[in-house]
Amino acid sequence: MLSGSCLCGDVAYEVDSDPGPIVHCHCNTCRKTHGSAFSTVANVPRDRFRWIKGESLLRGFESSPGKTRYFCSRCGSHIVAEREGKSTILLRMGCLDTPIAERPKMHIWRSDGASWFDPKDAVPEWQEATPPKP
């Protein structure tokens, strides 16, 4: 089972399924919605997904025809998206609370990608904040 929640913890969900393929989406609407270079997402079956608290706090925004993105009205976390008539829900993986072993399979919509980000660039990594300046 998967579980996820928003930043403030007032909205939470469960899914009785493993996630579908995990992808990094670089489309313009994902970048703008998340204020980031990309959004990491995975589909799960709609009939295996359920809200366990805070559903009344959700607000939706139709970002493209038939696609609604849902976010917590208190903290602003974008939690899921759905398309009309589809049998799946799109999870925003940053809100997932359950550790998973799966890894992203691909980057999509690179044609819309931020000019300042290239997924092939190797940059230094730090376990916490940036290192102290000498």
Secondary structure, 3 states (H helix, E strand, C coil): CEEEECCCCCCEEEECCCCCCCEEECCHHHHHHHCCCCEEEEEEEHHHEEEEECHHHEEEEEEECCEEEEEECCCCCEEEEEECCCCEEEEEHHHECCCCCCCCCEEECHHHCCCCCCCCCCCCCCCCCCCCCC
